[in-house]
């Protein structure tokens, strides 16, 4: 059963990585998107980080405030979830590895 799951994940991860690459404004600016799509782009936690770097390096006039706030909340949520998961599985972690 483990090999079947590994094969499924093996094909799913590159697809999701490529999708996330195009969903993050790396090769394009968020100003190229219509206003209705920018709010959806703000849900991507990497969008705020990429637009902030673009603003810092090139001085572009992009409103990065809401995207940075969403990114900060997502990072905080992932941190708390990761710490909680680690605390729960910490005792058995060395046995698994």
C-alpha angles and dihedrals in degrees: 000000000000093000092054092053092045091052091050093049091043090064097035099055097060090047093051092044092053091046091051090048091058092041090057116074096239103123093028137038121249088234088072090067124082115258092251091059095047093071089053090048088055089067089067105090092210093056092073093049094048094046090047091054090047089051092048096046103036104020094235118176100240125139101236099165101098093040092051091050091052090048092051092051092048091049091049091049093049090048094052092044092049093048091048092049092048092050091052096047098033096102095053095035097091091049092055097047 
